Structure formats: C-alpha cells, structure tokens
Amino acid sequence: MKNFRQMEIYKETDKPDKGWIQGCFICYTPTARIREEGTFEDENFITECSVFLCHDCHKLIKYSVDIKNEYDDSIYIYIMEHGI
C-alpha cells in the first residue's frame, strides 16, 4: 500500500513554516493562494504538489509562455531535489 503525502512549494520568508501564508514561489511575496501542480506516484508514495503563488505571479504564468516555461522548469527541479 502506498503512503499519501503533500508537498507544499514556496519561498522562505519570516512567516512560520507551518502557517497558511507562505512566500510566493516566484517573487517571495507573502500569499495564501495555492496552485495545485498535480499528483505524482512512485513505488512508495502518492505525492500531491501545491505551489504558493501570489495573484500577480499567477497571472504572469497564465499569460506569458516564456515565464510559464521557466516556472515549469523551476518546479520540476525543486521536486527532483526534494525527493519525489
């Protein structure tokens, strides 16, 4: 049986690590907005990934292909470095 885990992706700020406000992954602005990036499985885990993104950065990745591609690359690298 696989274990379920959640991965919250954000930038470090002066906010508590377990709080509902974290730093936007792109610009570090404190935000409570979360973008679901999907669910990934390996042999041991089912991992749900959520990324903290402020309103402005969410709009940037929605309307700019270049920024969206850079964002996707950054998320992929983060996930690979932090063990999924």
C-alpha positions in Angstrom: 0.0 0.0 0.0 1.3 3.4 -1.0 1.5 6.3 1.5 0.0 9.7 0.7 2.0 12.9 1.3 1.6 16.5 0.4 4.5 18.7 -0.8 4.0 22.5 -0.4 6.4 24.5 -2.5 7.2 28.1 -1.5 10.0 30.5 -0.9 11.3 31.1 2.6 10.0 34.2 4.4 9.7 35.3 8.0 6.4 33.5 8.2 6.1 30.3 10.3 6.9 27.1 8.2 3.5 25.5 9.0 1.4 28.6 8.5 -1.3 29.2 5.8 0.7 32.2 4.5 4.0 31.5 2.7 6.3 33.2 0.2 5.3 33.2 -3.4 7.5 30.7 -5.3 8.4 33.4 -7.9 8.6 36.7 -6.1 8.6 35.9 -2.3 5.5 38.0 -1.6 3.5 36.5 1.3 0.4 34.8 0.0 -2.2 32.2 0.9 -3.0 31.5 -2.8 -2.2 27.9 -3.8 -1.9 26.5 -7.3 -2.3 22.7 -7.5 0.5 21.2 -9.7 -0.7 17.7 -9.7 -0.2 14.3 -8.2 2.8 12.1 -8.7 3.4 8.4 -7.9 6.4 6.3 -7.3 6.8 2.8 -5.8 6.2 4.0 -2.2 4.3 7.3 -2.3 1.5 9.2 -3.9 2.5 12.9 -3.6 0.2 15.9 -4.2 2.2 19.0 -5.0 0.9 22.5 -4.3 2.7 25.8 -5.0 2.2 29.1 -3.3 1.8 31.8 -6.0 0.6 35.4 -5.4 -2.1 36.8 -7.7 0.3 38.8 -9.9 2.6 35.9 -10.5 -0.3 33.5 -11.2 -1.4 36.0 -13.9 2.2 36.1 -15.3 2.5 32.4 -15.8 -1.0 32.3 -17.2 -0.3 34.8 -19.9 3.4 34.6 -20.7 4.7 31.4 -22.4 8.3 32.2 -21.5 7.6 32.8 -17.8 5.4 29.6 -17.7 8.2 27.5 -19.2 10.7 28.9 -16.7 8.3 28.3 -13.9 7.6 24.7 -15.0 11.4 24.1 -15.2 11.9 25.5 -11.7 9.1 23.4 -10.2 10.5 20.3 -11.8 14.0 21.0 -10.4 12.5 21.7 -7.0 10.6 18.5 -6.9 13.5 16.4 -8.1 15.8 18.0 -5.5 13.4 17.5 -2.6 12.7 13.8 -3.2 9.7 12.8 -5.2 
